[in-house]
Amino acid sequence: MPYIEFNCLPTIIGSMPHTDAAKACALVSRYLKDIPAWPQLPKRSFLENMYAQYSEGFPGITIEGDRIYVKHTADLPQALEALYAAYLENDVDKFPISAEYAAGLHRFLTETNLNPKLVKGQVTGPLTWGLTVTDENRRAILHDEVLGDAVPKLLKLKAGWMEKQLSQVSSKTITFLDEPYMSAYGSSASAGAFASPEKVVALLEEVLGGIKGLKGIHCCGNTDWSVLLKTSMDILSFDAYHFAISLSLYTDGIKKFLDRGGTVAWGIVPDSSEALMGETVASLQDRLEEAMAPFTRKGVPFKQLITQGLLTPSCGLATLTEDSAELALALLADLSAKIRRKYG
């Protein structure tokens, strides 16, 4: 595929600390004019955390207080049949994300001051969702042969529905699968969770296959990046503030990824208030260029890294205060502008 010249435009991972969707959307539209993303608001409601948010309609799904799990009820086979029918027909309208579960998304879709180059959305990836949501016996549903098979099918429909809504804002869309659980990949604790790299790729591909526009995968920790590089993703998003070295161990794979038109989203703005207070645009620029240096030393042109690069916070911003979240967005936007002035 031909590469897209993002030239280090800024966008966000998704979550914001606000409980007021209008305030969160106002910040997004102010600082992220070119690639705004709808804000996830987990502090507003338990239904907006990354596990509950995409759970509507999953067979047997039960939410009790701050617990989400799947209950094996008598009508489970019937509900699974309905999910599979929608999946086979790609009927995304059967599995929407309601305003109760995503106030930020529904507010974002009503904003009238957006004129973006692209628009971004996000869903929780099948590994993270399927290994976190359990059945009534607290067993991860990805380990259940029947329920595990249904996980990527639900998320494919959710991603397709969300992308369809966002295409009203811009015909060019980006959809990320958020996979924090990939940071546990290869650890002894997760040995039973990941049968093989092929299984991981197959799960991800099933969801990615439902995305028509650009598709990305975000992992906010250290992982075996070679597994994700085997997928059809267009954008690899990682925490470059804390884990730049981890990606530099896969220079050859990243070079091939870029040469086939891929984009790296550099999560260079920290997601903690303490770290933010110690950073400036200049210090973050130094840190970004240091993160890119191992690739240029191995023959990846610096201009290619800039041209085929996006800038983001290191992860979601929900753990910050509202003021710190605005500071993060301001630093991100100013850093992007400085990089584009200098190298664009």
C-alpha positions in Angstrom: 0.0 0.0 0.0 1.2 3.6 -0.6 2.3 5.3 2.6 0.4 8.2 4.2 2.3 11.3 4.9 1.2 12.0 8.4 4.3 14.0 9.2 3.9 13.5 12.9 0.4 14.9 13.2 -1.0 14.4 16.7 -3.9 12.3 17.9 -4.8 10.4 21.2 -5.2 6.9 22.4 -8.7 7.5 23.6 -9.5 7.8 27.3 -9.9 11.2 29.0 -10.4 12.0 32.7 -13.6 14.0 32.2 -17.1 13.1 33.3 -18.6 15.8 31.0 -18.5 14.6 27.4 -18.9 18.1 26.1 -15.8 19.3 27.9 -13.7 16.4 26.7 -14.8 16.9 23.1 -14.0 20.6 23.3 -10.4 19.8 24.3 -10.2 17.2 21.5 -11.4 19.7 18.9 -9.2 22.4 20.2 -5.9 20.5 20.2 -6.4 17.8 17.6 -7.9 19.6 14.6 -6.4 17.3 12.0 -7.0 13.8 13.6 -9.5 14.1 16.4 -10.5 11.0 18.3 -13.7 10.5 20.3 -13.0 10.5 24.0 -13.7 7.4 26.3 -14.8 8.6 29.7 -14.2 5.7 32.2 -14.6 8.1 35.2 -18.1 8.9 34.1 -19.4 5.4 34.4 -18.2 1.8 34.9 -19.9 1.2 31.5 -17.2 3.3 29.9 -14.2 1.3 31.0 -12.5 -0.5 28.2 -14.1 -3.9 29.0 -17.7 -2.9 29.6 -17.8 -0.3 26.8 -17.9 -2.9 24.0 -19.8 -5.6 25.8 -23.4 -4.7 24.8 -25.1 -7.6 23.1 -22.5 -10.2 23.9 -24.3 -13.5 24.8 -24.8 -13.8 28.5 -23.1 -10.6 29.4 -23.9 -9.5 32.9 -22.9 -6.3 34.7 -23.3 -6.1 38.5 -21.9 -3.0 40.1 -18.3 -2.9 39.1 -18.1 -6.5 37.8 -18.6 -7.7 34.3 -18.9 -11.4 33.4 -20.7 -13.9 31.2 -23.5 -16.0 32.7 -24.3 -19.4 31.2 -28.1 -18.9 30.9 -30.7 -21.1 29.1 -31.0 -18.6 26.2 -27.2 -18.4 25.6 -27.3 -20.6 22.5 -30.0 -18.5 21.0 -28.0 -15.3 21.7 -24.9 -16.8 20.2 -26.9 -17.7 17.1 -28.1 -14.1 16.7 -24.5 -12.9 17.0 -23.2 -15.3 14.4 -26.0 -14.4 12.0 -25.1 -10.7 12.3 -21.4 -11.6 11.9 -22.0 -13.7 8.7 -24.1 -10.9 7.2 -21.8 -8.2 8.5 -24.9 -6.5 9.9 -23.1 -4.0 12.2 -26.3 -2.1 13.0 -27.4 -5.1 15.2 -24.5 -4.4 17.6 -24.2 -0.6 18.2 -22.4 1.2 21.0 -25.1 3.1 22.9 -24.8 6.6 24.4 -25.0 5.0 27.9 -21.8 3.1 27.2 -20.0 5.8 25.1 -21.2 9.4 25.9 -18.0 10.8 24.4 -18.6 9.0 21.1 -22.2 10.2 20.8 -21.3 13.8 21.8 -18.4 13.7 19.3 -20.7 12.8 16.5 -22.8 15.9 17.1 -19.8 18.3 17.1 -20.2 21.0 14.3 -16.8 22.5 14.5 -14.8 19.6 13.2 -13.1 19.7 9.7 -10.5 17.0 10.1 -8.1 15.3 7.7 -9.0 12.0 9.3 -10.9 10.9 12.4 -9.9 8.2 14.9 -11.8 5.7 17.0 -10.8 2.7 19.1 -12.1 -0.6 20.4 -10.6 -3.0 22.9 -8.7 -5.8 21.2 -9.9 -9.4 21.4 -7.0 -10.6 23.5 -7.4 -8.0 26.2 -11.2 -8.2 26.1 -11.4 -12.0 26.1 -8.7 -12.5 28.8 -10.2 -9.9 31.1 -13.9 -10.7 30.9 -14.7 -14.0 32.6 -17.5 -16.4 33.1 -19.4 -16.7 36.4 -16.6 -19.0 37.6 -14.0 -16.2 36.9 -12.5 -18.2 34.0 -11.4 -15.9 31.1 -13.9 -16.4 28.3 -11.2 -16.7 25.7 -10.4 -20.1 27.3 -14.0 -21.2 26.6 -14.1 -22.8 23.2 -17.6 -21.4 22.3 -17.5 -18.0 24.0 -13.9 -17.5 23.0 -14.8 -17.9 19.3 -17.5 -15.3 19.7 -15.2 -12.6 21.1 -13.6 -11.4 17.9 -16.9 -11.7 16.1 -18.6 -9.2 18.5 -15.6 -6.8 18.4 -15.5 -7.0 14.6 -19.1 -5.8 14.5 -18.5 -3.1 17.1 -15.5 -1.8 15.2 -17.5 -1.8 12.0 -20.4 0.0 13.6 -18.1 2.6 15.1 -16.3 3.2 11.9 -19.6 3.6 10.0 -20.6 6.4 12.5 -17.2 8.1 12.3 -17.3 8.2 8.5 -20.0 10.8 9.0 -17.3 13.1 10.4 -14.6 12.2 7.8 -14.5 9.8 5.0 -11.0 8.9 6.1 -11.0 6.9 9.3 -8.5 5.3 11.7 -9.6 2.5 14.1 -7.2 1.2 16.8 -7.4 -2.1 18.6 -6.2 -1.4 22.1 -4.2 -4.4 23.4 -2.6 -3.7 26.7 -2.6 -7.5 27.5 0.0 -8.0 24.8 2.5 -6.6 27.3 2.1 -9.9 29.1 2.8 -11.9 26.0 5.5 -14.5 26.6 5.5 -14.2 30.4 5.1 -17.5 32.3 1.9 -16.1 34.0 0.3 -15.8 30.6 1.6 -19.0 29.0 -1.8 -20.6 29.0 -3.4 -17.5 27.6 -1.5 -17.4 24.4 -1.5 -20.7 22.6 0.8 -19.5 19.8 1.7 -16.4 17.8 -0.5 -17.8 15.0 -3.5 -17.8 17.4 -2.8 -14.2 18.5 -2.5 -13.1 14.9 -5.7 -15.0 13.8 -7.7 -13.3 16.6 -6.5 -9.9 15.7 -7.0 -10.4 12.0 -10.6 -11.4 12.5 -11.3 -8.0 14.0 -9.1 -6.1 11.7 -10.9 -7.7 8.8 -14.0 -5.7 9.7 -12.3 -2.4 9.4 -12.5 -0.7 6.0 -10.3 2.4 6.7 -6.8 2.5 8.3 -6.4 0.1 11.2 -3.9 0.3 14.0 -2.9 -1.7 17.1 -1.9 0.0 20.4 0.1 -1.7 23.1 1.3 0.5 26.0 3.9 -1.9 27.3 6.8 -4.1 26.2 5.9 -7.0 24.0 7.1 -9.2 21.2 6.5 -6.7 18.4 7.3 -9.3 15.8 3.9 -10.9 16.5 2.0 -7.6 15.8 4.1 -7.0 12.7 2.7 -10.2 11.2 -0.8 -8.6 11.1 -2.4 -6.4 8.4 -2.3 -3.3 10.6 -1.5 0.0 9.0 -0.4 1.7 12.2 1.7 0.4 15.1 1.1 2.5 18.3 3.5 2.2 21.3 4.6 3.9 24.4 7.8 5.6 23.1 8.2 7.5 26.4 8.9 4.5 28.5 9.6 1.6 26.1 11.4 3.1 23.1 14.2 0.6 23.5 11.8 -2.4 23.2 10.7 -1.4 19.7 14.3 -0.7 18.6 15.1 -4.4 19.0 12.8 -5.1 16.0 14.5 -2.7 13.6 14.3 -5.0 10.6 10.7 -5.7 11.1 9.9 -2.0 11.5 11.9 -1.3 8.3 9.8 -3.8 6.4 6.6 -2.4 7.9 7.5 1.1 6.9 8.5 0.0 3.4 5.1 -1.6 2.9 3.5 1.7 3.8 3.0 1.3 7.6 3.0 4.1 10.2 4.5 4.2 13.6 2.6 6.2 16.3 5.1 7.4 18.8 3.6 7.7 22.3 6.1 10.3 23.4 4.0 12.5 25.8 3.8 10.9 29.2 0.5 9.9 30.8 1.4 10.8 34.4 1.1 14.2 36.0 4.5 14.1 37.7 6.3 13.2 34.4 4.3 15.9 32.5 5.4 18.6 34.9 9.0 17.8 34.2 8.8 18.0 30.4 8.8 20.8 27.8 8.3 20.7 24.0 12.1 20.8 23.7 12.7 18.0 26.1 10.1 15.8 24.4 11.6 16.6 21.0 15.0 15.4 22.3 13.4 12.2 23.7 11.6 11.5 20.4 14.7 12.0 18.3 16.6 9.7 20.7 13.8 7.1 20.3 14.2 7.3 16.5 18.0 7.1 16.5 18.4 3.3 16.7 16.4 3.0 13.6 18.4 5.6 11.6 21.6 3.9 12.7 20.2 0.7 11.1 19.5 2.3 7.8 15.9 3.6 8.2 15.9 7.2 6.8 15.0 9.8 9.5 12.7 11.5 6.9 10.8 8.3 6.5 10.3 8.0 10.3 9.0 11.6 10.4 6.8 11.3 7.2 5.3 8.0 8.3 4.9 8.9 11.9 2.1 10.0 14.2 2.5 11.5 17.7 0.4 10.5 20.7 0.4 10.4 24.4 2.1 7.2 25.8 -1.3 5.8 26.7 -4.8 6.9 27.6 -5.2 10.1 29.7 -8.0 8.9 32.1 -5.7 8.6 35.1 -4.8 12.3 35.0 -6.6 15.4 36.3 -8.5 17.4 33.7 -5.8 20.1 33.9 -3.0 17.6 33.4 -4.9 16.1 30.5 -5.1 19.5 28.9 -1.3 20.0 29.5 -0.6 16.7 27.8 -2.7 17.7 24.8 -1.0 21.1 24.6 2.5 19.6 24.7 1.4 17.1 22.1 0.0 19.7 19.7 3.0 22.0 20.2 5.5 19.2 19.7 3.8 18.1 16.5 3.8 21.7 15.2 7.5 22.1 16.0 8.5 18.8 14.4 6.5 19.7 11.2 8.1 23.2 11.1 11.6 21.8 11.5 11.4 18.7 9.3 8.1 18.8 7.3 
